[in-house]
Amino acid sequence: MMKIGIRESYTCKDFEMDYFELIKRVGALGYDAVELNPNTVMKLTKDKRQDLKKLAADNNLLLTFSFGLSPETDVSSLDEGVRNNGVKHMKEILGIVHEMGGDTIGGCIYSYWPYNYQSGSHDRERLMDASVKSVKEIIKVAEDFGIDYAIEILNRFEQIIMNTAEEAVAYLKRIDSPRAKLNLDTFHMNIEEDSIEGALLTAKDYLVDLHVNENNRKFPGMGTMNWKSYIDVLKSYDYDKYIVLEPFMLAGGAVSECVYLWRDLTNNANETEIDAMAKRSLEYLRGLM
């Protein structure tokens, strides 16, 4: 059965927030999982991390993780010092995910996000080669921990190395690991793919985390996307991994700057009203399943 989760981004403007309060809110909404930024979890003490893990279990929530590497930890960097720093950081992140009982990490964990086209290299082939070199090393730790390492495919404005499911599958074949997996996102697919349904079929042997949001990055059901069609494709090959709602609707923080959001998309809703949107979207998707 598909597991429906929600990312912290639905209710936060910045990359750090009170995860204990978040867990309680998401648990009360009836989700199966909550997706966290492992960098934020890493900053907690070991005791606090264990408390958070227990709280998630008490609220019947699985923990999954996703984030984007920084320019300083870019594993696709042509600077060997930066690339090695990124490899070291990703191995540490995998240790945190393992400690928290997570089985999946997704995101831009093969380069950095969002990509800076003004200062960054435009040599896609060399960047990809550096990325593959790094991930082949990192994936050994993921294998030891039993964690799926799911690369997220982003649109052309946020990442240079690859932008489609077809390119991602070719990349993953180069990594050649049972833990090398795929994290797709409907917002990015809506920009880059000829067919979202076709991309989901292309990804079927690798997909373990599907980020879902509307064409306008609101909650599913608040835009123009054909959710029944996408769910039907997933059902056709018995997809049983994560579907994670990842709306970006709140302006005025570090997160909104990274996703280029300059206006509030919630109609100035408060937390209770935003949670009601999250609940309706969950029920809508479950109804389609």
Secondary structure as GFF3:
##gff-version 3
##sequence-region A 1 289
A	DSSP	beta_strand	3	7	.	.	.	ID=ss1
A	DSSP	three_ten_helix	8	10	.	.	.	ID=ss2
A	DSSP	alpha_helix	19	29	.	.	.	ID=ss3
A	DSSP	beta_strand	33	36	.	.	.	ID=ss4
A	DSSP	alpha_helix	38	42	.	.	.	ID=ss5
A	DSSP	alpha_helix	46	58	.	.	.	ID=ss6
A	DSSP	beta_strand	62	68	.	.	.	ID=ss7
A	DSSP	three_ten_helix	71	73	.	.	.	ID=ss8
A	DSSP	alpha_helix	80	99	.	.	.	ID=ss9
A	DSSP	beta_strand	104	108	.	.	.	ID=ss10
A	DSSP	alpha_helix	124	145	.	.	.	ID=ss11
A	DSSP	beta_strand	148	152	.	.	.	ID=ss12
A	DSSP	alpha_helix	165	175	.	.	.	ID=ss13
A	DSSP	beta_strand	180	185	.	.	.	ID=ss14
A	DSSP	alpha_helix	186	192	.	.	.	ID=ss15
A	DSSP	alpha_helix	196	202	.	.	.	ID=ss16
A	DSSP	beta_strand	207	212	.	.	.	ID=ss17
A	DSSP	alpha_helix	227	236	.	.	.	ID=ss18
A	DSSP	beta_strand	242	245	.	.	.	ID=ss19
A	DSSP	alpha_helix	254	258	.	.	.	ID=ss20
A	DSSP	alpha_helix	271	288	.	.	.	ID=ss21
###
